[in-house]
């Protein structure tokens, strides 16, 4: 990759290629370059991440943050990148933070004076950034997509037009190959966008049927789902959960490869795939389902493995290990689901109300609730809590595991947790 202008992206593609057929991963997840990490499905290969901490225990440093935010930080080598809104969303920024001590190396802020609604629990800049080690991509909703180098120099920017929904937006950009992929919406204007990562020029765009910006009753509809790019034997595909259907698009052209019906009107989680199976959840107690990868056209009758009529409110995405999916719902209940059949192995209380996505390291699942308590439980068919760690600050971001540390973004601080040092 040394000759490419944005080196590092193909490493993500290689990892995702492993997911197509191999049950185990063999990756050194030293960096966490996107919202769901280097594998894009919430899996870290760290051998010994921290499992015990508190407000004054095993805290390497914490950085005060000026306003609430739901986005998850990302890391690359000695730097942390974080999106942060200030001025009630009028200023939308990308921060670069020194990993060793929390010093803010630079901030790049975009001014937006337009009218863009959102929910009180979904502050502006909810999308996490993404990096390949050269470019850092930040999506600021109606304020556009912005690309910088690691020193904060602007590479390009792209206006995507107004995005309007009473609950705001949240999908994060995805870097894969020579493209940036983004689910723009929800609301009347909803579309899947692929950009050239070098220039920001449009490679392709797929219009998606949208919904009302203020919804109401049975008119609530929309997707806040971050796309999942899966390289495979016949080329890469982009998986996105939209209202009513899970879609697969050709990563190169945007042509639809297949679709599978069975989702509800609202979708908050992102697809998660492993062992040749992809699982998609609806939001607001809608149906989840699992689909065998492959096929063409409407594969509902041929490739859908299972579907439940209803499920608890799912906002955070799950993780898969050894043929089982682990997910924690909005009410804080964790569930172990057999991947091939949809049968529940266990359903247990994990913590309080939870918006965060689960993260897996080895056989340990990290799940943090909105009160800042991170519960670590065993990824096994018998429920076992390994640790409960409290920061006692509101958070709706997800845990990051990188380079032997745990990073947690709350409404007040960015925390870096370390193992005890001799």
Secondary structure in CASP SS format (residue, H / E / C, confidence):
PFRMAT SS
TARGET T0000
AUTHOR 0000-0000-0000
METHOD secondary structure of the structure
MODEL  1
X C 1.00
X C 1.00
X C 1.00
X C 1.00
X C 1.00
X C 1.00
X C 1.00
X C 1.00
X H 1.00
X H 1.00
X H 1.00
X H 1.00
X H 1.00
X H 1.00
X H 1.00
X H 1.00
X H 1.00
X H 1.00
X H 1.00
X C 1.00
X C 1.00
X C 1.00
X C 1.00
X C 1.00
X C 1.00
X C 1.00
X C 1.00
X C 1.00
X C 1.00
X C 1.00
X C 1.00
X E 1.00
X C 1.00
X C 1.00
X C 1.00
X C 1.00
X C 1.00
X C 1.00
X C 1.00
X C 1.00
X C 1.00
X C 1.00
X E 1.00
X E 1.00
X C 1.00
X C 1.00
X C 1.00
X C 1.00
X C 1.00
X C 1.00
X C 1.00
X C 1.00
X C 1.00
X C 1.00
X C 1.00
X C 1.00
X C 1.00
X C 1.00
X E 1.00
X E 1.00
X E 1.00
X E 1.00
X E 1.00
X E 1.00
X C 1.00
X C 1.00
X C 1.00
X C 1.00
X C 1.00
X C 1.00
X C 1.00
X C 1.00
X C 1.00
X E 1.00
X E 1.00
X E 1.00
X C 1.00
X C 1.00
X E 1.00
X E 1.00
X E 1.00
X E 1.00
X E 1.00
X E 1.00
X E 1.00
X E 1.00
X C 1.00
X C 1.00
X C 1.00
X C 1.00
X E 1.00
X E 1.00
X E 1.00
X E 1.00
X E 1.00
X E 1.00
X E 1.00
X E 1.00
X C 1.00
X C 1.00
X C 1.00
X C 1.00
X C 1.00
X E 1.00
X E 1.00
X E 1.00
X E 1.00
X E 1.00
X E 1.00
X E 1.00
X E 1.00
X C 1.00
X C 1.00
X C 1.00
X C 1.00
X C 1.00
X C 1.00
X C 1.00
X C 1.00
X C 1.00
X C 1.00
X C 1.00
X C 1.00
X C 1.00
X C 1.00
X C 1.00
X C 1.00
X C 1.00
X C 1.00
X E 1.00
X E 1.00
X C 1.00
X C 1.00
X C 1.00
X E 1.00
X E 1.00
X E 1.00
X E 1.00
X E 1.00
X C 1.00
X H 1.00
X H 1.00
X H 1.00
X C 1.00
X E 1.00
X E 1.00
X E 1.00
X E 1.00
X E 1.00
X C 1.00
X C 1.00
X C 1.00
X C 1.00
X E 1.00
X E 1.00
X E 1.00
X E 1.00
X E 1.00
X C 1.00
X C 1.00
X C 1.00
X C 1.00
X C 1.00
X C 1.00
X C 1.00
X C 1.00
X C 1.00
X C 1.00
X C 1.00
X C 1.00
X C 1.00
X C 1.00
X C 1.00
X E 1.00
X E 1.00
X E 1.00
X C 1.00
X C 1.00
X E 1.00
X E 1.00
X E 1.00
X E 1.00
X E 1.00
X E 1.00
X C 1.00
X C 1.00
X C 1.00
X C 1.00
X C 1.00
X E 1.00
X E 1.00
X E 1.00
X E 1.00
X E 1.00
X E 1.00
X E 1.00
X C 1.00
X C 1.00
X C 1.00
X C 1.00
X C 1.00
X E 1.00
X E 1.00
X E 1.00
X E 1.00
X E 1.00
X E 1.00
X E 1.00
X C 1.00
X C 1.00
X C 1.00
X C 1.00
X C 1.00
X C 1.00
X C 1.00
X C 1.00
X H 1.00
X H 1.00
X H 1.00
X C 1.00
X C 1.00
X E 1.00
X E 1.00
X C 1.00
X C 1.00
X C 1.00
X C 1.00
X E 1.00
X E 1.00
X E 1.00
X C 1.00
X C 1.00
X C 1.00
X C 1.00
X C 1.00
X C 1.00
X E 1.00
X E 1.00
X E 1.00
X E 1.00
X E 1.00
X E 1.00
X C 1.00
X C 1.00
X E 1.00
X E 1.00
X E 1.00
X E 1.00
X E 1.00
X E 1.00
X C 1.00
X C 1.00
X C 1.00
X C 1.00
X C 1.00
X E 1.00
X E 1.00
X E 1.00
X E 1.00
X E 1.00
X E 1.00
X C 1.00
X C 1.00
X C 1.00
X C 1.00
X E 1.00
X E 1.00
X C 1.00
X C 1.00
X C 1.00
X C 1.00
X E 1.00
X E 1.00
X E 1.00
X C 1.00
X C 1.00
X E 1.00
X E 1.00
X E 1.00
X E 1.00
X C 1.00
X C 1.00
X C 1.00
X C 1.00
X C 1.00
X C 1.00
X C 1.00
X C 1.00
X E 1.00
X E 1.00
X E 1.00
X E 1.00
X C 1.00
X C 1.00
X C 1.00
X C 1.00
X E 1.00
X E 1.00
X C 1.00
X H 1.00
X H 1.00
X H 1.00
X H 1.00
X E 1.00
X E 1.00
X E 1.00
X E 1.00
X C 1.00
X C 1.00
X C 1.00
X C 1.00
X C 1.00
X C 1.00
X C 1.00
X C 1.00
X C 1.00
X C 1.00
X C 1.00
X E 1.00
X E 1.00
X E 1.00
X C 1.00
X C 1.00
X E 1.00
X E 1.00
X E 1.00
X E 1.00
X E 1.00
X C 1.00
X C 1.00
X C 1.00
X C 1.00
X E 1.00
X E 1.00
X E 1.00
X E 1.00
X E 1.00
X E 1.00
X C 1.00
X C 1.00
X C 1.00
X C 1.00
X C 1.00
X E 1.00
X E 1.00
X E 1.00
X E 1.00
X E 1.00
X E 1.00
X C 1.00
X C 1.00
X C 1.00
X C 1.00
X C 1.00
X C 1.00
X C 1.00
X C 1.00
X C 1.00
X E 1.00
X E 1.00
X E 1.00
X C 1.00
X C 1.00
X E 1.00
X E 1.00
X E 1.00
X E 1.00
X E 1.00
X C 1.00
X C 1.00
X C 1.00
X C 1.00
X E 1.00
X E 1.00
X E 1.00
X E 1.00
X E 1.00
X E 1.00
X C 1.00
X C 1.00
X C 1.00
X C 1.00
X C 1.00
X C 1.00
X E 1.00
X E 1.00
X E 1.00
X E 1.00
X E 1.00
X E 1.00
X C 1.00
X C 1.00
X C 1.00
X C 1.00
X C 1.00
X C 1.00
X C 1.00
X C 1.00
X C 1.00
X E 1.00
X E 1.00
X E 1.00
X C 1.00
X C 1.00
X E 1.00
X E 1.00
X E 1.00
X E 1.00
X E 1.00
X C 1.00
X C 1.00
X C 1.00
X E 1.00
X E 1.00
X E 1.00
X E 1.00
X E 1.00
X E 1.00
X C 1.00
X C 1.00
X C 1.00
X C 1.00
END
